[in-house]
Amino acid sequence: MAHLLSTSCSLKIHSTSKSYPKPLNQGLLSFPTSFTLQTPRFSFRRLVLKGERPQRICTVHATTLPISQEAPTQPSSSSHQTSNEPSKPKRVMIIGGDGYCGWATALHLSNKNYEVAIVDSLVRRLFDHQLGLDSLTPISSIHNRLRRWKSLTGKNIELFIGDICDFEFLSETFKSFEPDAVVHFGEQRSAPYSMIDRSRAVFTQNNNVIGTLNVLFAIKEFGEQCHLVKLGTMGEYGTPNIDIEEGYITITHNGRTDTLPYPKQASSFYHLSKVHDSNNIAFTCKAWGIRATDLNQGVVYGVRTDETEMHEELCNRFDYDGVFGTALNRFCVQAAVGHPLTVYGKGGQTRGYLDIRDTVQCVELAIANPAQPGEFRVFNQFTEQFSVNELATLVTKAGEKLGLNVETISVPNPRVEAEEHYYNAKHTKLIELGLQPHLLSDSLIDSLLNFTIKFQDRVDRKQIMPSVSWRKIGVKPRTVSA
């Protein structure tokens, strides 16, 4: 991978036995304006089609230069406050900060005066290239994004490019940034992607489970007081015929009562990886005294936050395809281009949903109110419950107001799941901490529809229909049809 920061000189970094991430703006001030980082290329095909992880090629800590292309004359003092100041801002490392939830969260926390660092391998962008997909919205490079943020706000977000499954990279990153909190979004997050074939299933579990284990060991070794805020999923619970509690359930059996982790019924290799994560985190909290908050998030919709609205280069990604797109986002795109809304099966599948603005708010609340040492908290992170049919009805009504002819069709369900079921999940803990939710109103759906209409020329209709089947998952590598 080559990462261009725009340049007059070039630095080549090859695989070494030891890597030390350091802020580039502290040791390269003599460079005229900028520089290029080049690394040996590797085959992404090998990564996703053979289920193998390439050898660590390099560890990079990149800091973008200002839009003006003028190098700073002195190091920023924002992260080193003088002793007469009451307190330093919390230092928050966001793993997966280039992704959908991670990017919005990074900007939000930076805007709230946290010292923020993004850690990302940029592999999510490579998934799109490999599968022939693209965001509805044009996405700037991570370097241009951070340059623009600095130019608009004066705030610096540090960038560490590397893979957290490489513990050497992760440990040096921890030692360099010294986080007070780690927000962990850095996982392959698509259930359909994990069900394409054997290699993607293996990649998902290896990337997610091993990556999270490495984060836990890094906290143990380099930041014992660091608070882990881990993005889980409501999909860990499945659809039981009883109320879903927040992480734990108190049961009485044969006259004895105990509070136990809520039973998990994962429905894909992706969801199973999240269950493994939760078990590993709970164990390390008990054994090592780690403090952790597991945010079991519902389905996220929307694209705009106060920060991403500041400039087009800060725009977040918006997935609408059958692999990474979520239900409401997909329906809005389908309505905008005149494609029937694709309801899987009977459409009674009910889940928790939340606005992307509430995702960033929930993460901030968790950081501001950290778990105690040895405590493993579980918050159910959603604001409302809808069935797929209810979402289709809401989009249809909103589309009609805008003059759109919105139709709905039932398509064979590619997943193995109950299509009609009881669903009542508790979600009070974040409300008690102060969450002020943005509920799904008619005006919000109107806004989403108008947003998708604005970018409708970028829609690839061949990517709308589902192309991954739970029952037909293959052993041999395959390419999703374009």
N, C-alpha and C positions, 0 to 999 in steps of 0.2 A: 504494500500500500504506500502511495506517496501522498504526503500532505503538503500542499502548497500554501505558504503564507505570504507569497509574493516577494520577489527577491532580487538581491544583487550578488548573493553568494550561496553556496550549497554545502550542506552537511550530510554526510552519509553515515547511517548508523547500522551496523551489522550485528548479527546475533553474538552476544557475549554472555559470559557466565554471571555477570553482575551488572545491574543497571541502577542508576541513581536518578530518579526524577528530581529536577530542580527547576525553579522558575527561570525560564529562558531570559526574561527581562532583567535578571540579576547578574548574568554572566556574559551577555552579548551586547552590552550597550555600545561597544565600539563598532558594531556592524552598522553600515550606513542607514538602512531603513528597515530591512526585513531579510528573511532567509527562507530556504527550502529544506524540508526534511525528506529524505528519500530512503526507502527501505527496499530490500529485495522483495519482489512480488511473490505471492503464493497463490495456489489454485483454490479459489472458493468452491469450485466443483468438487475438489477432494474433501472439503469440509462438510458439505451437505449431502453429497451423493454417495460417499463411501463411509459416512458416519465416523470419520477420523478427524481429530483436531490437529492442525498443522503445528510444527514446532514453533516455539516462541521466536519470533523474528526480531523484535526490538521492543524497547520500552521508551515511550516518548512522553515528555511533559511539555505541552505546547502552550505558549501564551501569545495571544494575538496582539498585533500592533494597532494603534489608533487608525481611524478612517483616514486621517490626514497623512498617514504613512510616516509620521515623524516619531522617532524613538523618544521615550521619556528621558529627561536629563537626570532624574534621580528616582530611586525605588519608591513605590507607593508606601505610605505609612498607614494605610487604612487598616491593616491587620496587626499593627504593632502600636497600641495605644500607650501613652505615657502613664507613669505610675500614679499621677494625681487624678486620673480619670476613674470614675466609680467602677466600671466593669468593661470588659472587652466583649465585642459581639461574638455570638456563638459561631463556631466554625463548622459548617455542614458540608459533608461530602455526599454528592448525589451520584450514585452509580447508575448508569443508564440515562444520564442527563441529556442525551441527544434525542431520546425517544418522545413519544406522544405525551405521556404523563410527566416524564422526567424533565423535558424542556420547559414546560409550563411551570413546574415546581421550582426549577432553578432560577428562572426570572423572578418569580413571585418572592422567593426567599431573599434574593439579592436586593430586590426593591424594598424589602422590609429590613434592610441593613444587616442581614446575616453575611458572614464571610463564606462564600460558596466556591466549591470546586466541583467540576464535572469529571467523572471517570467513565469512559466509554470506549468500546472497541470499534464502534461504527459499523458493526456487523448487520444491524437492522437495515441500513441503506443497501448493503450487499444482497440481502434477501430479495428486495425489490428487483434488483438487476437480474438475479438468478431466476426469478419466477416471472419476469416480464411485467411487473406491477409498477404503479406509480401513485404517489399521493395526489389527491384532487387538487391540493394547493401546491404551488411551486415552493420547494424547500431550499433555502440557502445552505451552503456548507457550514459546518460547525464553526469554522474560523471566522467566516463573514458574519455569522450570527453574533458571536461574542465581540467582534470589533464594533458592530453596530450598537450593541448594548452599551459598550464602554463609551462610545461617542455620544449617545443620547443621555446617559445617566451619570457618567463619570465613574461608574462602578465596575470593578474588575472581577470576572469569574475565571478562576484558574482552570486549566484543561489538562487532564492526564489521559493520553490515548494508549490503551492497552487492554488486555484481557484479564479479568479477575480470576479466571481459572489458572493463570500463571501466578503462583503465590509469591514468587520473587518480585514481580512487578507490583503486586498489591501491597506487599509489606513495605517496599520502598516508598510507595505512594502514601501509605499511612504515616510513615516516619517523616516524610516531607511536609505533609499538610497538617498533621496532628488534629484530626477532627474531634469535635465534641459530640457530634451526632452523625450517623451514616444513614442516608435514605437509600434503600436498595430497590431500585427499579430494574436492575441489570439482568433481566431474564428474557428468554424467548417466551413471548406472552400469548401466542396464538394456539388455541386448541386444534383448529384445522391443520395448521402447519405441522403439529406434532403427530398428526394422523395420516400424513401423505404416504410415508413409507418407513421402512425400518431405520434407515439412516437418519431421517429427521426425528424419529422418536428417540433414538439413542442420543443424538445431538441435544435435543431438548432436555433430557434428564441429566446428561453429563454437564451441560452448560449451567443449568439451574441449580442442581443439587451440589455439585462440586464448587461452583462459584460461591454459593451461600456458605458452604462449609469453610471455604477460604476466608470469607469475610468474618466469620465467627472466630477463627484462629487468629486473624489479624487483630481483632478487638482484644482477644485474650493476651496476645503478646505485646501489643503496642499502644493500647488505649483501654485500659480496664474500666475506666469510668465512661467510656463512649456509649451513647445510647443508640441502639439499632432500631430504626423504623423500617420495617420490611413490608413490601406490598404483597399481600396474599390475595386470595380470591374467594368470593362467596361460593364459587364452584366446588370448593373443597367439601362443602356440606352435602351436595346433591339436592334431591328433592324429597326429604323424609315426610312421612305422614303425621308429623308432630311439629310444634313450633321450633324454629331454629334459634337457639340462644347465642349469646356472644362468646363463643369460644369454649365455654364450659357448661355442663349440665349436672344438676344434683339429682341423684337417683337413689331409690330405696330398693334393696334386693335382699330377700330372705331376712327381713327385719333389720338390716344394717344400711346406713346411709353414707354416701360419699359424694364429693364433687369431682367429676372426671372430665377430661377433654371431650368435647362434643363429637359424636361418631362422624367419621368422614366417609363419603361415598363419591369419590372422584369419577368423572365421566370421560376422561381422555388422558393420554400420557402427559400432556401439559398439566392438567389439574392434579394428577398424581405427583408430579414433581413438586408442586406447591405443598401437598400433604407431607411429603418427605422433608421439605424445608421446615415446616411448622414443628415436626417432631424433633428435628435436629436443634432448632432454636430453643424449644422448651427444655430439652435435655441440657444444653450448655448453660442456660440460665440457672438450672438447678445445680449443676456440677461446678460451674466456674463463677457463678454470681453475675453473669452478664445481665444487663438490663435491656429489655426488648419489647417492642410494640408491633404486633402483627395486624396489619390493616387488611381485613378481608373485604376487598373492594368489589362492588357490583359492576355492572356494565356502564362504561363512561360514554357520554355523548357530548357533542359540541366541539368547538375549536378555539373560541375566543376567550382570552383573559385580558385583564387591564393591560398587562405587560406586552402580550403578543400583538395587541392592537396598536402599539406605539409606532410600528414601522413594518413595511411589507417584508423586510429581511428577517423579522422576528416571528413571522407567521409559523404556526404549528402545522404538523402534518395532519391529513384528514383521509383516513382509509375507508374505502367503500367496497372493496373487492370481497370475494367469497372466502378469502384466507384470513385477512387481517381486519376487515371491516366489521364493526359492531352494528346491531340491529337498527337503531334509530338513525345513525349516520347513513347506513346503506339505504334505508327507506327514503330519506330526504333526497339523496342523489338519484335514486330510481324515479321519484316523482318529478324531479327537475328535468330529466331527459325524456320523460314520457314512457318509461319502462314500467310494467306492472310491478307492484310491490310483491316481493317473493316471500311468502309465509311458508315456513317449513312445516309440512304435515298439517295437523289440526290447529296449530297456532295457540294452543293453551299454555305453552311453556312460559312460566312466570319467573321473573328475576327481579333483583333490586337494581335500580338505575340511579345515576347521579351525573350532574353537570361537571365538566372539567374544572370549572371555577371552584366547585366544592372539593374536588380532589386536592387542589393546592391548599385550600383552607384546612382540610383535615390533617394534612401532613404538618402544616405549621402548628396546629393545636397539639399534635402529638409531640413535636419537638419542644414546644414551650412548656409542656407538662409531662416531663419524662417519667418513664417507669423507674421503680426503685431497683437497687442492685439485687439480682436474683429473681426479679419479677418478670414473668412472661404475660403481657397483657394482650388481649384479643379484642379489637374493635370491629364491628360490622360496619363497613364504610359504604353506605348508600343512603338515599333520602326518600325514595318512593319505589313502589312495586308495580310493575305492569306485565301483562301478558303480551305476547307478540301480536295477537289480534287487536288488543287495545292500542298498541302503538300504531298499527296500520290504520285504525280508525281515526286516530288523532291526526296523522299525516294526511289522510284523505280529506278530512274536513278543512285543514289548513290550506291544502293545495287548491281546493275548490274556491276558497276566498281569493286566491291569487290568480284564478282563471285557469288552473291546471286541471286536466282530465286525468284523475288518478284512479287506476284500477288495481285490484288485488287478485293474485292467483295463489293457489296452493301448489307447492312443488314437493316432490318426494323428499322426505327428511333425510339428509345425509348423515345425521347423527343417530346414536343410540341413546334415546332419552324418553322419559314420559312426556306425552304431548298434552295431557290433561292431569292435573295433580293439585294437591293442597300445597300452599306456600305461604308461610307467615314467619318472617325473620325479624328478630329484635334488632334495634339499632338506636339505642338510647345513650350510649357512653360518650359519643362525640357531641351529641346535642348538649349533654350535661357539661362538657368542657367549653361550650360556647359556639358550636357550629350554627351558622345562620344560612340555611340551605336556599339554593336557587331552584325552586320547583318548576316542573315542566308545564309552563303555561302556553296558551295559544300564541301569545306574542313571541315566546321563545322559539316555538316551532316555525312561526312565520320568519323569524330571523334566520334560522337554520336553512329554511327553504330558499330564501333570498340569497344566502351565502352560496349555496350549491348551484343556484341558477347562474350566479356571477361566473362560476368556473366550469359551467357545463361543457364547454368546448374541450376541456381536458379529460372528459370521461371516456374511458375505454369500455364500450358496451360488452366486449367479449369477457370482461372480468367480473361482470355482475352476478352471473349465475353460480351456484355452488359447484365446485369441481373436486372436492375431497370427500370421500365416503369412509365412514368409520368401519363399515363391514368389508370394504374392499381394499383396506390398507395393504400395501404390498411389501414383500421382502426385497425385491429388486428396486434399485433407485429409479424414480420416474420424474419426469418434468410435467408440471401442471400445464395442461393444454392452454395455449394462448388464444 
